[in-house]
Amino acid sequence: MRSALRRALRGILSGISALAFVALGGALYARAAPPRVVAGLAVVAVGTLLAAGGRSAVLRLLGRGPTPDGDGTADASADDSDWWLARVEPALDDSWNRWSEVVLTVGLAAVGVGSFALLATHSGEDPPLGLLVTGTLGINGALMTLAFVFE
């Protein structure tokens, strides 16, 4: 019972970490979020990664941890990417489970529905195109990840 609860908690934290890292990447790419929001997303992303995967997951995200084949080399191998967001998946790999898929699906659906709601209630003449794109990607991402929840 206790191990099942622990596994579920690690999975939930992994899903939250993945969503926070994707949101952080989007905020940095758009350069529209205030620095406090970017800092908050970074704290949530790294904190939940640390809670879900431990210190080795954070080191793997930074490109300093053990490689997937187990040796302790710190150099960038062929499997590692120079882009920090591409290293999130290997860092979360050990703690990712069905609960993570549920959190990811619900989170993407919430982003999609929220974007469409903001788009529908926009009071200006020209609605922001970014909300339409974000809503479409959120809903489609939720539909794609929904298949993995029930496998």
GIHUFEN-V5384 format. One record per backbone hydrogen bond with DSSP energy under -0.5 kcal/mol. CO is the residue of the C=O (numbers start at 0). NH is the residue of the N-H. Records with the same first field share a line. If there is no record, write none. Layout:
CO=NH, NH
This chain:
0=4
1=5
2=6
3=7
4=8
5=9
6=10
7=11
8=12
9=13
10=14
11=15
12=16
13=17
14=18
15=19
16=20
17=21
18=22
19=23
20=24
21=25
22=26
23=27
24=28
25=29
26=30, 31, 32
33=36, 37
34=38
35=39
36=40
37=41
38=42
39=43
40=44
41=45
42=46
43=47
44=48
45=49
46=50
47=51
48=52, 53
49=53
53=56, 57
54=58
55=59
56=60
57=61
58=63, 64
59=62
66=69
70=66
74=76
82=85, 86
83=86
84=87
85=89
86=90
87=91
88=92
91=94, 95
96=100
97=101
98=102
99=103
100=104
101=105
102=106
103=107
104=108
105=109
106=110
107=111
108=112
109=113
110=114
111=115
112=116
113=117
114=118
115=119
116=120
118=121
124=126
127=130, 131
128=132
129=133
130=134
131=135
132=136
133=137
134=138
135=139
136=140
137=141
138=142
139=143
140=144
141=145
142=146
143=146
144=147, 148
145=149
147=150
